Amino acid sequence: MTAFFILAALLLLLVLRVPVAFALGSLGVFLLWYFPLPLNAVPQRLYGTMDSFELLAVPMFLLMSNVLLKGGVGKDLFAAVQSWVGHWPGGLGVATILSCGLFSAVSGSSVATAATIATVAIPEMTARGYDRPFVLGMLAAGGTLGILIPPSIPLILYGIVTETSIPKLFMAGIGPGLFLASIFIIYGMIYSRFNSNYQRIEKASWAERRRATFMALPTLLLAACIIGSIYMGIATPSESAGIGFVLALVITFAMGRMNWEKMKEATYKSMKTTSMVFLIIAGAKVFSYAITLYRLPQDISTLLTTNISEPGLFILAVGLVLLIVGFFLESLSMLLIMVPVLFPALGGMFIDPIWFGIFFVVLIETALITPPVGMNLFIIQAVGKAKLSEVARGAWPFALMMLATAVLLYFWQGLALYIPYNT
């Protein structure tokens, strides 16, 4: 009954549109006061949470992605990929997903990925006669690759919350990320073949390919530098994010794409997002500390392991809960609220925490493109000046593909675990 009242109170606060950070924090403080426990534990917990070197990766990756966004590197990246695959059936759709995947390797953010590539791809694809809902849905889904293909801000937060190796989580995201990108591309080619009266692009000459690739080369080298430094053990995720931010500044200023006004805008936007993320983290930490004292995670873990003996049924139950929660909460809130509650049950079910992190993020991806709070839907709606229903109509096939990938992950766990455990 205690667990029921706590969860009901949290749901009530969210329904009343109390910001997630303040809903979590205020409810946590109330529970600590009611326990009773000295409230001086609250600032101690908050300071302990924020005093984390790993968390530095969040503002650094956000700064880097916003600098690249303001520097217009998405145009170069899209042009380079288009020069190689634009003449294929549905070539601009292929170029869109590949560009999203490549930009994901330097951003760590689904919102930044969707916004950066959408500004270039939407006008180009619609001008060529591609079905508009399909274009909008593909970009909303392509943006979600930003939180699965490393580096990934949600995977960083998952690693911090669960004390799981962040580099191993990054490596585990490669296989599912490439798989999702591949099925998006295949679907795009098939859809374009039968449902779009689009104009085919002529095959680019080798000179055009060299020129376009040369312009995108700095961004590609930046991605290789970030990922390589983490996997080779040269730098931690936070250090690689800092290096990436500095290199992004050098690249955009050297190319004449950045000025101090744009730099101020990128910094301001990064500060706003960082503040939001850190407030949610702080509120979630106070709430998780309070519910731990009430033994809520332990009781839920015991309830699950007692009544659900099969890992498959447990994963099914978790998936259904996350899909429902995803209709009401944005991705980071889902992660920071649900992971502390569900994670203690993994040991009793013999579920690998790295695999569970990837499974969790795939479901978060699905929530990003499902109304009413799918963040990527709103980003594409704003960039494409479209109706939300139009974006959602184009995104639902991609949401089904993500759910199918989550099911596949359960039956083929090597898709996520082969690289981290064999490299």
N, C-alpha and C positions, 0 to 999 in steps of 0.2 A: 504493500500500500504506500509506503514511503516513496519508493521508486516511481509509482504511478503519479503521486501528487507533485513530485519534483518535475517530472517530464511534462505533466499537464500545465504546471505553472510556466515552464519555459515556452511551451507551445502558445499559451495565452499571451505572453509578452510579445512573441513574434507575430501573432495574429493582429495584435494592437499596433503593429509596425514600430515597435521599439527597436532601434538599431541593434544588430546582433551583438556587437561588443558590449553595449550597455545592458542588454538583456542577460547575457551570460555573467557579466561582472556583478550586477546588482543582485541577481538571484544567488550567486555564490557568496556574496557578503552577507545577505540575509540568512542563508543556511549556516554560515559560520557563527553569526550572532546568535542564532537559535540553538546551536549545538549544545552549550555555548562554548566559544573559544575566543581567546583574546584577538581582537581585530588587527593587532600589530603584525599578525602573520600575513596579512594581505600585502602590505608594501614589501615585506621580505620575499614573498613569492613572486611579486611583480618584478622586483629587482633581479631575482635569481633567473627569471625567464628571459629578461632583456639582456642580461649580462652573458651573452652567448656569441662566441666568434662565428659559429656556423650561420647565425641569423644575418650576419653582414652580407651574405650572398644575396639576400632578397633585395635590398636597395641597390646593390651594385648591378645585378642583372636587370632590374627595372630601369636604372639610369642608362645602361648600355642599350637596351632595346628602344628606349625613347629617343636617345641620340641618333640611333640608326634610322628610326622612323622619321624624325625631323630632317635627317640628312638625305632622305629620299633614296636609300639604297635598295628599297623594294623594287623600284623601277628598273635598276640595273640587273638585279637578280632575275626578275621576271623576263626581261628582254633576253638575257643569256640563255635561260632554260627554253624559252620560246624558239630561239634560233636553232636549237637542236631537235625539239619535238613538236614544234608548231604545225608541221605538215602532216603529222599523224592524224588518223581519225579521232575527232574530238581533241585535237592537239592543244588548244588553249586550256581545256579542262585539265589535261595532263600537266601542262606547264604550271597551272595554278596550284595543284597538289604538290608537285615537286618543289615549287618555290616556297610553299608553306613549310614543307619538310626541311628545306635548307635553312630558312629563316628561324625555324624552331631551334636549330642547333646553336643559335647565338642569342636567343631572347629569353627562353624559359617561361614565357607568358603566352597564353592563348589569345588574350585580348590584343596584345601588341602584334602577334602574328596575323590575326584576322584583319586588324586595321591596316597594317602595312601593305599586305598583298592585295586587299580589297580595293584600296585607292587606285591601284594600277589595273587589276584584272577586271573589275566590273565594267568600266567603260569599254575596254578592249573586247570583252566577250559579248556584251550586248550589241556593240556596233557590228560585230560579225554575225549576228543573228541567232545566238544561243538563247535558249529558253530562259527567261529572266528568273523565275523561281528556282530553276535548276542551278543557275549561276550563283544566286544568293545563298542557297542551301549548301552548295559545294564549298563556298568560302567560309561559311559558318563552321562547317565540319572540318575543313582544312586547318582552320585556326586552332582547333582543339589539339592538333598534333604538337602544339607548343608546350603542352604540359605532360607529354608522354615521351617524345624524343628528347633526350638530354641536351642541355641542362634543363631541369624542371623545378619551378618554385614549389609546387605541391609536394613533389618527392623530397625536396629539402626539408620541408616542414614535417612530413611524415617521418623522415629519418630522425629529426630532432625529438619529436614527440615520443617515438617508440624506441629511440636509441639504436636504430638500425643503420648499418653502413650506408652512407649516402652514395659513395662511388659505386657500390654494388647495386643499389637501386637504379642509378643512372644506367649501368650496363644492362640491367634487366629490362629497362624500357626500350632498348634498341629494337629487339625482335618484334614485340607487339606494335611498336611505332611504325616500323617498315611494313609490317603486314597490313596494318590499317591503311597506310598510304597506298599500298598496292591494290587493295580491293576498292578503294575510292577511285583510283585511276581506271581500273577495269570497268567499274560501274559507269564512270563518266564516258568512257569510249563507247560502251554499249548504248547508253542513253542517247548520246549525241548521234549515233548511227541511225536510230529509229525514231527519235522524237524531236530533233532540232533541224531546222532548215538553215544551218549555219554555212558560212562561206569558208571554204578550205583556204589555208595559207600556203603560198608557194614555198617550196623548200629553200632554205637560206643557203647562200653560197658559203664556201669555206672562209672567205675573207670576212663576211658578215658574222660568221660564228666566232672567228678569232677576235674580232673587234668587240663583240658583245661579251664574250667570256673574259677578255682582258679587263673590261669595265667592272665586272662582277668579282674578279679575282680577289680583291682585298677582303670582301665579305666572306668568301669561301675560305681564305687563309685564316681569317679571324675565327671562324667556326672550328677549323682544324686545330688552331692554337688552344682554344678553350677546352675542347673535348680531349685533345691529346695530352695536355698538361695534367688533367685530372686522371686519365686512365694510366698514364705512365708514372704516376705518383710524384710528379714534379711539384704540383700545387694542389692545395685543397680546393673544394668548390668555391669558398669565399675568396681565396687568393686568385683563382682563375677568373672569377667574376670581376674583381678589381682590375686585373690585367686587361680583360676584355673591354672594360669601360674606357681605360686609357687608350687602348688601340682604336676603339671606335671613335674617340675624339680626334686622334691623329688622322685616321682615314677620312673622316667627314670634313675636317678643316683643310687637309691637304688637297681634297678634291674640290674645294670651294663650295661645298654644300652646307656648311655650318657657319653661323655667325653668333654673336653674343646674345642677340635677341632670341634666336632659336634655342640656344643653350639654356637661357633662362626659362623658356617654356618647357623644355624637356626636364629640367631640374624640378620645376614647380609641379609638373604632372607626376613625376616620380615620388616627390615628397608626399603628395596627396595619397597616392596608392600605398606607399610604405606606411604612412600614418594609419590608414584604414586597416592594413594587414596586421600591424603591430598592436593596434587596439583590440582587434579580434583575438590575437594570440594572448594578450594580457587577460582579457575577459575570460577566455577559455581556460587559462591556467588557474584562475581563481575558482571558476566553476568546477574544474576537474579535481582540484584540491578538496573542495567542499564535498563533492559526491564521493570521493575516496574515503573521507572520514565517515560518511554515512554508509560506506561499503556498497554503494550502488554498482560500480563495475564488477566487484567480486560476486554480488548477488545475481547480477544478470549473467555473468560467466557461469556460475553454478547452475542457474536455471536452464541455460542453453545446453550445457554439457550433460545435465541430468535428463532433460527431455528430448534432446536431439543427439543421438549417438553417432550418426553418420555425418562425416565432413561435408558430403554433397548436400545434405538437407540444410546444414548450417549455412553453407555458402548461398544456397537458394534463398534462405530466409534473409540473410544479410543483403543479397541483391535486391529482393523485393522491398525491404525497408529503405535502402538507399535510393531506389527509384522513386518511392513515395516522398521521401525527404527532399529529393532533388527538385520536386515541384515547388518547394517553398523556400529553400535555402540556396545561396550561391555556393560555389565549389569549396572555397577555403573554410567557410563556416561548417559545411558538411564534414570536412576532414577533421577540423579541430574539435567538433562536438562528438562525432561518432567514433573516431579512432580510439580515444581513451576508454570509451565504454566497451567496444568490441574486442580490443587487442588482448585483454587478459584471457579471453576464451580460446585464443589460437593455440596455446600450448597444450590444452586438454584435447584439442582436435587434431594435433600434430600437423598444423598448417604452417607452411614456411612463411615467416613474416615478410620476406622480400617479395615472394609471389603475391601475398595478400596486398602489399602496397601497390603493385602494378594493377591487380584486379580492381582495387579501390579507385585508382586514378582513371581506369577505363570507364567505370560507372560515373565518375565525376565528369568525364568528357561528355558522356551522354546527357547529363544534367545541363551542360553548357548550351545545348542546342534544343532543349525542350522547354516550351512555355510553362508557367508564366514568368519565370525568373531566369531563363537561360541567357547568360550574359552575352554570349557571342551573337545571339539573335538580335539583341539591341545594338551591338556594335555594327553589324552588317546593315541593319535597318537604317542607322544614322548615316553610314558611309554611302549606301546605295539609294538613300532617300526613298525607301520602300515602306510598304505596310508590314507590320509584324506578321500578319497572317500569311503574306506572300513569302516571307523568309522561312517561316515554320513549315509551309507546304513543301518547299524545296528541301528542307533539312530532314524531314522524317525518314526517308530511305536511308540516310546516313546514320541516323540514330539506331535504326534496326541493325545496320551492319556493325555498329559498336556493341550492341547487345549480343549479337552473334559471336563477336570476337571475345567477349567476356565468357560466354559459354565454352568456346573453343579453348580458352585459357585454362579452364578447369580440367578438360580432358587431355590437353596437350600442354602441361606445365613447363615442359622444356622450351617452349616458345619464349618464355620469360627467363627461365633459370639456367639455360645452357651457357650463355655467355658469362654471367657472373661467377658460375662455379667451374668453368673450364678455361678461364683465361688468367 
